[in-house]
Amino acid sequence: MPVQARERLLAAAEDLFYAEGIRAVGVERILSVSGVGRASFYRHFPGKDDLVVAVLRARDVRWRAWLAERVEAHGGGPLAVFDALAERFAREDFRGCAFINTMVESADPDSAAHRVAAEHKAAVADYVRGLLAGDGVADPDALARRFVLLMDGAIVTALRERTPEAAGRAREVAEALLAAARR
C-alpha cells in the first residue's frame, strides 16, 4: 500500500528527527524504523530534504491545530498560549520546538527546511496577533512580536531547565505587557 508506506515514512522520520535531530538521522535509519524499502522511499520523496519538508509541513498543521484547541480550552485569551505551552513542556518527550531545532540545524535561510520552519513561526505570530486583536489591543502586531519572543524564549528555557515553569514566567511578563498595552 503506497499511502501506508508514505505515512510510515513520515511518522518514523518525524519521531526520529524530533528526538535525535535531522542531521543525526540518515535515510537508512528511517527505512529501518518505518519498515519501508528504499525504492518505495524514493517513489514518495526524491531525497531526505523533501522528506524533512513534508514532515515539517504536516507537523505545522497539527501543532497549530493543537495550539488553537488548547488555547480555547484555557479560556481563549492571548495569555492562554502560555498555559498551552506549559502543558507541552510537561510532556516526557518534550525536546523543544521542532521548528526552532530545524532552523538551528539548517542555518541556511535559503534551505527549504529553514523556509518551512520560518513560515511556521510566522503563522504562529499571525495566530497570536489575531488573539491580541480580538482582545482589543491597540497595536497587536508589536505585541504579537513580543509574545512570540517570550514563547520562543520559554521553549528554549524549558528545554534547558527540564521544567514547564518557564511558561509561567513568560506568562507573567506577557501579562504585564498586555496590561500596559490596554492602558
C-alpha positions in Angstrom: 0.0 0.0 0.0 1.8 3.1 -1.2 -0.1 5.6 1.0 0.7 3.5 4.1 4.4 3.4 3.2 4.4 7.2 2.8 2.6 7.6 6.2 5.0 5.2 7.9 8.0 7.1 6.5 6.5 10.4 7.7 5.7 9.1 11.1 9.1 7.4 11.6 11.0 10.5 10.3 9.1 12.9 12.5 9.7 10.9 15.6 13.4 10.4 14.8 14.0 14.0 13.7 12.4 15.4 16.8 14.1 13.0 19.2 17.6 13.0 17.7 17.9 15.8 15.2 17.5 16.0 11.4 21.2 15.7 10.6 21.8 12.8 13.1 19.2 10.6 11.3 20.0 9.1 8.0 17.7 7.6 5.4 18.9 4.0 6.3 17.6 4.6 9.9 14.3 5.9 8.7 13.9 2.9 6.4 14.7 0.5 9.2 12.3 2.1 11.7 9.5 2.6 9.2 9.9 -0.8 7.6 9.7 0.8 4.1 12.1 -0.2 1.3 14.5 2.1 -0.4 12.7 2.0 -3.7 9.4 2.9 -2.0 11.1 5.8 -0.2 12.3 7.3 -3.5 8.9 6.8 -5.1 7.5 9.1 -2.4 10.4 11.5 -1.8 13.2 12.5 -4.2 15.5 12.7 -1.2 15.8 13.3 2.5 15.4 17.1 2.2 12.0 16.5 0.6 11.0 14.2 3.5 12.1 16.8 6.0 9.9 19.4 4.3 6.9 17.1 4.2 7.4 16.2 7.9 7.6 19.9 8.9 4.5 20.8 6.8 2.4 18.1 8.4 3.7 18.9 11.9 2.9 22.6 11.4 -0.7 21.8 10.6 -1.1 19.5 13.6 0.8 21.8 16.0 -1.2 24.9 15.2 -4.5 23.0 15.5 -3.3 21.7 18.8 -2.4 25.2 20.0 -5.7 26.6 18.9 -7.6 23.8 20.7 -5.5 24.2 23.9 -5.8 28.0 23.9 -9.6 27.6 23.6 -9.6 25.1 26.5 -7.7 27.6 28.6 -10.2 30.4 28.0 -9.3 31.6 24.6 -7.4 34.7 25.6 -3.9 35.6 24.4 -2.3 34.6 27.7 -3.6 31.1 27.2 -0.8 30.4 24.7 1.5 30.2 27.7 -0.8 27.8 29.5 -0.8 25.6 26.4 2.9 25.7 26.3 3.2 24.7 29.9 1.3 21.5 29.0 3.7 20.8 26.2 6.7 21.5 28.3 5.5 19.0 30.9 5.5 16.1 28.4 8.1 13.4 28.9 9.1 13.6 25.2 9.5 17.4 25.1 12.6 18.2 23.0 12.0 21.9 22.3 10.4 23.3 19.2 10.8 21.2 16.1 10.9 24.4 14.0 13.5 26.2 16.1 15.5 23.0 16.1 15.2 22.9 12.3 16.4 26.5 11.9 19.4 25.8 14.1 20.3 22.6 12.2 19.5 24.2 8.8 21.2 27.5 9.3 21.0 28.4 5.7 17.9 30.6 5.5 17.5 29.7 1.8 17.2 26.0 2.5 13.7 24.6 2.1 13.6 23.2 5.6 14.6 26.6 7.1 11.9 28.4 5.0 9.2 26.0 6.1 10.2 26.5 9.8 10.2 30.2 9.3 6.7 30.0 7.7 5.5 28.1 10.8 6.8 30.8 13.1 5.2 33.5 11.0 1.9 31.6 11.1 2.1 31.3 14.9 2.8 35.0 15.1 -0.3 35.7 13.0 -2.4 33.5 15.3 -1.1 35.3 18.4 -1.7 38.7 16.6 -5.3 37.6 16.0 -5.8 36.7 19.7 -4.5 40.1 20.7 -6.6 41.9 18.1 -9.6 40.0 19.4 -8.7 41.2 22.9 -8.9 44.8 21.7 -5.1 45.6 21.9 -4.3 48.8 20.1 -1.1 47.6 18.3 -1.5 43.8 18.1 1.4 43.5 15.6 4.0 44.9 18.0 2.7 43.0 21.0 2.5 39.7 19.0 6.2 40.1 18.2 6.9 40.4 21.9 4.6 37.5 22.8 6.3 35.2 20.2 9.7 36.3 21.6 8.5 35.2 25.0 7.1 32.0 23.7 10.4 31.1 21.9 12.4 32.0 24.9 10.2 29.9 27.2 10.6 26.9 24.8 14.4 27.1 24.9 14.4 27.7 28.7 12.0 24.8 29.3 14.3 22.6 27.3 17.4 23.7 29.2 15.7 23.6 32.7 13.6 20.5 32.0 10.6 22.1 33.7 7.3 23.7 32.5 7.9 26.6 34.9 9.4 28.7 32.1 5.9 29.1 30.5 4.6 30.6 33.8 7.4 33.1 34.0 6.9 34.1 30.3 3.2 34.4 31.0 3.8 36.8 33.9 5.9 39.0 31.6 3.2 38.8 28.8 0.5 39.7 31.3 2.4 42.9 32.2 2.9 43.7 28.5 -0.8 43.1 27.9 -1.8 45.3 30.8 0.4 48.1 29.6 -1.0 47.8 26.1 -4.5 48.1 27.4 -3.8 51.4 29.2 
